[in-house]
Amino acid sequence: MCRFITIFLLMFLLLGCNLGIPGADEKFGTQNFVSAVSMIELHKLRNGTYPVSLKDLEFLGDWDGIWLSAVRYEVNRDGYNLYLERGFSGKPSLEFSVRFKQGLGIKESNIKWSKTESAL
C-alpha cells in the first residue's frame, strides 16, 4: 500500500512539471495540419464538396481524434479555412511552402506561407 501511494505521489508530481520536448509542438502541429488537409481533400474528391464540419469525415481511425481536436475548420463558399490550434502541448507557429496549398481549397489559415522550397 505504501508503495502504491509513493508511486501515485511521484506520478502526480511529474504531471505538474513542464516536461517540454524541443520541437514537439512543431512536429505534432505539422502532422495535425497535414492530416486534416488530407482527410478534408479526400472527402471533397469522394463527395464533390467539402465537408460541412469535421464530423462529416468518413473512415477515420482511432488516432484521428488527435488531429481532429487540434484544428479548427470552417467551410466557406469557395473552399475552407483551417487553423492549427495545438501541436503537442502548445500552439506552434508553422511555415509551409506556398506550393503545399496549390490546388487545395484552403482559403485562410494561421500557417505562414513561404515561397521558399525548404519550408514544408
N, C-alpha and C positions, 0 to 999 in steps of 0.2 A: 504494500500500500504506500509506503514511504517512497519507494522507487517511482511509482506512478505519479505521485504528487510532484516529485522533483522533475520528472520529465515534462509534466504539464506546465510547471512554472518556467522551465527553460524554454519551451516552445512559445509560451506567452511572451516572454521577454524578447525572443528573436523576432516574433511577428511585429513588435513595436519598433524594431530597428529599421533604418533606411538602408537596405542592402542593395543599393543601386548597382546595376551591371552596366558598365560603359558600353554605349552603342545599342543597348537592348531596345530602347524606345524607337530608334530609327529602323532597326531590323524588323521588329514586330509591326511598326507603323507601315512600313513598305509592304510587308506581307498582307496586312489587313486591307490596305487600299487596293492592291493588285487583285486580291481575291474577290473583293467587292465588285470591281470593274469587270472581272472575268465572268462572274455569275450574272451580273446585270446585262452585259452584252450577249451572253448565251441565251438569256430569256428573250431578248429582242430578236435574235436570229431564229429562235424556235417559234415565237408567237407573233412576230411582226410589229410589236410595240414594246416600249419599255414598261417594266412593272410599275403599278401604281404605288406600291410600297414594297419594302424588302420582304414582307410576309408573303408576297405573291411568288417568290422564287421557289422553284421545284428542285427536287433531287439533291437536297443539302445533306452533308454528312454531319456526324456528331461534332466535329471540330469547327464547323462553320459558325457556330454560335459565338466563337471568339471574335471573328471579324464583324459579324452582324452587330455586336454591341459596341464596336469600336468606330463605326462610321455613321454619318447622318446623310440620308438620301432624300432628295426632293425631285420628283418628276416634274417636268415642265413641257411646254408646247413643242419645243424643238429638240428635246433630249432630257438631260438630267443634271442636277447639281450633286456633287458628292464631296463631303467634308470629312476629313480624318479627325476623330475626336480623341483617340487614345492609341498609344503604342503598347509598350509593356506595362508601364505604370504611370507614365506621364503623357503629355501631348507633344509629339515630336514636330520639328519643322523640317519638312522634306522638300527636296528639289528633284524633279524628274525632267528628262529631255522632252521638249515640246513634241517630238516625234511619237512619244508614248500615246498621246491622245489623238493622233492622226486617225481619222476615220471612225472615231468613237463619238458617243453622244454627250460627252462631258462638256458642260457649258460654264459652270462656275465650280470652284474648288479652293480650298486653302493650301493646296500644293503650289509650290513655286515652279513655274515652267521655264526651263532654261534652253537656250539654243545650243548649248554645249553637249556634245555627244557623250561625255564622260558621266553625266548625270543619268540616272536610271531611265 
